[in-house]
Amino acid sequence: MTVTDPDVSPLSRAVLRVFPPPARWAPLLRLLPSDWQRRALEAAVTRLLAEPLRCNQLDFMRGRRLGIEVPDLGLNWVLSLEGDRLRATDEPAQATVRGNATDLLLLASRLEDADTLFFQRRLELTGDTELGLTARNLLDRLPWESVPLGMRILLNRGARAAREARRLQGAGS
C-alpha cells in the first residue's frame, strides 16, 4: 500500500514526479562560492539557535567542531562556537552527522525523529559521539515554537515536498 501526503495536490505531485532528485542539484551547488554557502549556513543556524545561544546552552561546542555532510548534494560543513556565534570553519570535524538531503530536511522539520532515522541507518554519526549526541539532544529539546514561523513553514513544506518527490520517483535519495 502506498501512502501519499494529503497536503500535496495532484498538480504538485505531477511536478514532483519530474523534479530533479537532490543528487542532480549537486553540480549547480558547486557553482556557488563556498563563502556564500558558509554565510547562508551561519545565518540560518544563528537564527534557528538564537535562544540556546542567548542562554549559553551551546557552551558544549566551545573548542569543538561538528560536521554536517549531505553526500547527495555534495555539501560538507563544519561548525564551531566562536565567542557567541556559530561559525563555519575549514578545520576537520570532531563529530559528523551524515545523511541525504531529504532525511536531514525531515529531521530539521521534525516530520521524522532522530532515533528513527539513525536506527534505519538513514543518518549516521561518526567521530566524537558524545559531541554529536549532545548536539542532537539540544535540538530535540529546542521548543518548535522558538523556531521562527517562516522557517518552520519553509522546513515543513520543503520536507513534505522532498519526501513526496522521493516516493514518486521511487529513489532512495
C-alpha positions as CSV (number, residue, x, y, z in Angstrom):
1,M,0.0,0.0,0.0
2,T,1.3,3.4,-1.0
3,V,0.6,6.3,1.3
4,T,0.6,9.8,-0.2
5,D,0.8,13.1,1.6
6,P,-2.7,14.5,1.7
7,D,-1.3,18.1,1.7
8,V,0.3,17.6,-1.7
9,S,-2.1,18.4,-4.6
10,P,-2.3,16.3,-7.7
11,L,-0.6,19.1,-9.7
12,S,2.2,19.3,-7.2
13,R,2.6,15.5,-7.4
14,A,2.9,15.8,-11.2
15,V,5.7,18.4,-10.8
16,L,7.5,16.5,-8.1
17,R,7.5,13.3,-10.2
18,V,9.8,15.1,-12.7
19,F,11.6,17.4,-10.3
20,P,15.3,16.5,-10.2
21,P,16.4,14.5,-7.2
22,P,18.9,16.1,-4.8
23,A,22.0,14.5,-6.5
24,R,21.1,16.3,-9.7
25,W,21.4,19.6,-7.9
26,A,25.0,18.9,-6.7
27,P,26.7,20.3,-9.8
28,L,24.7,23.6,-9.5
29,L,25.5,23.9,-5.8
30,R,29.2,23.6,-6.6
31,L,29.0,26.7,-8.7
32,L,28.0,28.7,-5.6
33,P,31.1,30.2,-3.9
34,S,31.8,28.4,-0.6
35,D,31.9,31.7,1.2
36,W,28.2,32.3,0.2
37,Q,27.3,28.8,1.4
38,R,29.0,29.4,4.7
39,R,27.3,32.8,5.2
40,A,23.9,31.3,4.4
41,L,24.5,28.3,6.8
42,E,25.7,30.6,9.6
43,A,22.7,32.9,9.2
44,A,20.3,30.0,9.2
45,V,21.9,28.3,12.2
46,T,22.2,31.5,14.2
47,R,18.5,32.3,13.6
48,L,17.4,28.8,14.4
49,L,19.5,28.6,17.6
50,A,19.2,32.2,18.8
51,E,17.6,31.2,22.1
52,P,20.0,28.4,23.0
53,L,22.9,30.8,22.0
54,R,21.5,33.5,24.2
55,C,21.1,31.1,27.2
56,N,24.6,29.6,26.8
57,Q,23.2,26.2,26.0
58,L,25.7,25.7,23.2
59,D,28.7,26.1,25.5
60,F,29.5,22.4,25.0
61,M,30.6,23.4,21.4
62,R,33.4,25.7,22.6
63,G,36.6,24.5,21.2
64,R,34.8,21.6,19.4
65,R,33.7,21.1,15.8
66,L,30.6,19.5,14.5
67,G,30.3,18.5,10.8
68,I,27.2,18.1,8.6
69,E,27.6,16.1,5.4
70,V,25.0,15.9,2.7
71,P,26.5,13.5,0.2
72,D,23.8,13.6,-2.4
73,L,24.2,17.4,-2.6
74,G,28.0,17.3,-2.3
75,L,27.8,19.6,0.7
76,N,30.0,19.4,3.8
77,W,30.2,22.0,6.6
78,V,31.9,22.1,9.9
79,L,30.6,24.4,12.7
80,S,32.3,25.7,15.8
81,L,31.3,28.1,18.5
82,E,33.4,31.3,18.4
83,G,32.5,33.8,21.0
84,D,28.7,33.9,21.0
85,R,28.3,32.8,17.3
86,L,28.3,29.5,15.4
87,R,30.8,29.8,12.6
88,A,31.6,27.6,9.6
89,T,35.3,26.6,9.6
90,D,37.7,24.8,7.4
91,E,39.1,22.7,10.3
92,P,38.2,19.0,10.4
93,A,35.1,17.9,12.3
94,Q,35.4,16.0,15.6
95,A,31.9,14.6,15.1
96,T,29.9,14.4,11.8
97,V,26.3,13.9,11.1
98,R,25.8,12.5,7.6
99,G,22.6,12.0,5.7
100,N,20.9,12.7,2.4
101,A,19.1,16.0,1.8
102,T,15.6,14.6,2.2
103,D,16.3,12.8,5.5
104,L,18.1,15.8,7.0
105,L,15.2,18.0,6.0
106,L,12.8,15.6,7.5
107,L,14.8,15.7,10.7
108,A,15.0,19.5,10.8
109,S,11.3,19.8,10.1
110,R,10.5,17.3,12.9
111,L,8.5,15.1,10.4
112,E,10.9,12.3,11.3
113,D,12.6,11.8,14.7
114,A,16.3,11.3,15.0
115,D,16.0,7.8,16.6
116,T,14.1,6.5,13.7
117,L,16.5,8.0,11.1
118,F,19.6,6.7,12.9
119,F,18.0,3.2,13.6
120,Q,17.1,2.9,9.9
121,R,20.7,4.0,9.0
122,R,19.3,6.9,7.0
123,L,21.5,9.2,9.2
124,E,25.0,8.4,10.5
125,L,27.0,9.8,13.3
126,T,30.8,9.4,13.2
127,G,33.7,10.6,15.4
128,D,33.1,12.0,18.9
129,T,29.7,10.5,19.6
130,E,29.3,12.4,22.9
131,L,29.6,15.7,21.0
132,G,27.1,14.5,18.3
133,L,24.6,13.2,20.8
134,T,24.8,16.3,23.0
135,A,24.0,18.4,19.9
136,R,21.2,16.1,18.9
137,N,19.7,16.2,22.4
138,L,19.8,20.0,22.4
139,L,18.0,20.1,19.1
140,D,15.4,17.6,20.4
141,R,14.7,19.8,23.4
142,L,14.5,23.0,21.3
143,P,10.9,24.2,21.5
144,W,9.5,24.1,18.0
145,E,7.7,27.4,18.8
146,S,11.0,29.1,19.3
147,V,11.9,28.5,15.6
148,P,10.8,31.5,13.6
149,L,7.4,30.9,12.0
150,G,8.7,31.5,8.4
151,M,11.5,28.9,9.0
152,R,9.0,26.4,10.4
153,I,6.8,26.8,7.4
154,L,9.7,26.5,4.9
155,L,11.1,23.4,6.7
156,N,7.7,21.7,6.9
157,R,6.7,22.3,3.3
158,G,10.1,21.6,1.9
159,A,10.4,18.3,3.9
160,R,6.9,17.2,2.8
161,A,7.7,18.0,-0.9
162,A,11.1,16.2,-0.7
163,R,9.5,13.2,0.9
164,E,6.8,13.0,-1.7
165,A,9.2,13.6,-4.6
166,R,11.4,10.7,-3.3
167,R,8.3,8.5,-3.0
168,L,7.1,9.4,-6.5
169,Q,10.5,8.9,-8.1
170,G,11.0,5.6,-6.2
171,A,14.5,6.6,-5.3
172,G,16.4,6.3,-2.0
173,S,17.6,9.9,-2.1
